[in-house]
Amino acid sequence: MNNFVQLAIQLMKNNLYGNTTIATIAHSLHMSPANFSAKFKQATGLSPNKYLTNLKLLHAKTQLKRKNVTEVAFDLGYENISHFIHLFKEKFGITPKQYTLRQEN
């Protein structure tokens, strides 16, 4: 994998909380957002946004063991709870609340 991709992934992992943007990551790597996005997708098969979303959703699963859905969504930079729930369900096939309930049983 390209060195810049590894750096980008590390930046994403280090900045899961809040509203880190692909443009910010691209500029950190001295690339234009368009060039960064194209090369990232070519190397990983996913757009940087999709990759970052996947990282956040995987992290959300661990956070849901300690926090409620609203707290996790806000912590990860999702201001729209419904959008977060939609993304979570799309990725894992269940809502965050259903996931939490399954973990308790």
Secondary structure by P-SEA (a helix, b strand, c coil): ccaaaaaaaaaaaacccccccaaaaaaaacccaaaaaaaaaaaccccaaaaaaaaaaaaaaaaaacccaaaaaaaaccccaaaaaaaaaaaccccaaaaaaaaac
